[in-house]
């Protein structure tokens, strides 16, 4: 009977040590994970949207070409008549 108590005590001690080690490991890993998340969030903050290109001559030309292409697409799809296309094109070209 005494031998059995010794085994039970030994098992209980081992379980207690294991629980203490596991608890410590869990706490440490949680702390490390929180620090890594904070570091990541600090380093990867959302960047401000880039400013649009200045309204220089090249930008205006590209915009005009895009509008004319869009009008041509609408005409080829049948959404605009030739007369409507000509009027809209004149409006775009005049600025």
C-alpha positions in Angstrom: 0.0 0.0 0.0 2.9 2.3 0.8 4.4 1.6 -2.5 1.2 2.4 -4.3 1.0 5.8 -2.5 4.5 6.5 -3.7 3.6 5.8 -7.3 0.5 8.0 -7.0 2.5 10.8 -5.5 5.1 10.5 -8.2 2.4 10.6 -10.9 0.8 13.5 -9.3 4.1 15.4 -9.1 4.8 14.6 -12.7 1.4 15.8 -13.8 1.8 19.0 -11.7 5.2 19.7 -13.3 3.8 19.0 -16.8 0.8 21.4 -16.1 3.2 24.1 -14.9 5.5 23.8 -17.9 2.5 23.7 -20.3 0.9 26.7 -18.7 4.2 28.7 -18.9 4.7 27.7 -22.5 1.2 28.7 -23.4 1.6 32.1 -21.7 5.0 32.7 -23.4 3.7 31.7 -26.8 0.7 34.0 -26.4 2.9 36.9 -25.5 5.2 36.3 -28.4 2.2 36.1 -30.8 0.7 39.4 -29.5 4.1 41.1 -29.9 4.4 39.8 -33.5 0.9 41.0 -34.3 1.6 44.4 -32.9 4.9 44.6 -34.8 3.2 43.5 -38.0 0.4 46.0 -37.6 2.9 48.8 -36.9 5.0 48.0 -40.0 2.1 47.4 -42.3 -0.2 50.3 -41.8 -2.4 51.2 -44.7 -0.7 53.6 -47.1 -2.3 56.8 -48.3 -3.7 56.6 -51.8 -1.4 58.0 -54.4 -2.2 61.5 -55.6 -3.7 61.8 -59.1 -1.4 62.9 -61.8 -1.3 66.7 -62.3 -3.5 68.0 -65.0 -0.7 68.5 -67.5 -1.0 68.2 -71.3 -0.2 64.5 -71.4 -2.8 63.7 -68.8 -5.5 65.7 -70.7 -4.6 63.9 -74.0 -4.9 60.4 -72.4 -8.2 61.4 -70.8 -9.4 62.7 -74.2 -8.3 59.6 -76.0 -10.0 57.4 -73.4 -13.3 59.3 -73.8 -13.2 59.1 -77.6 -12.5 55.4 -77.4 -15.4 55.0 -75.0 -17.7 56.9 -77.4 -16.5 54.8 -80.4 -17.3 51.6 -78.4 -20.8 52.9 -77.6 -21.3 53.7 -81.3 -20.1 50.2 -82.4 -22.4 48.6 -79.8 -25.3 50.5 -81.2 -25.9 52.7 -78.2 -25.1 55.9 -80.1 -26.2 56.9 -83.6 -23.6 58.5 -85.9 -25.2 61.9 -85.3 -25.0 61.5 -81.5 -21.4 60.2 -81.8 -20.4 63.2 -83.9 -21.9 65.6 -81.4 -20.3 64.0 -78.4 -16.9 63.8 -80.1 -17.1 67.5 -80.9 -17.9 68.2 -77.2 -14.9 66.1 -76.0 -12.5 67.7 -78.5 -13.6 71.3 -77.5 -12.8 70.5 -73.9 
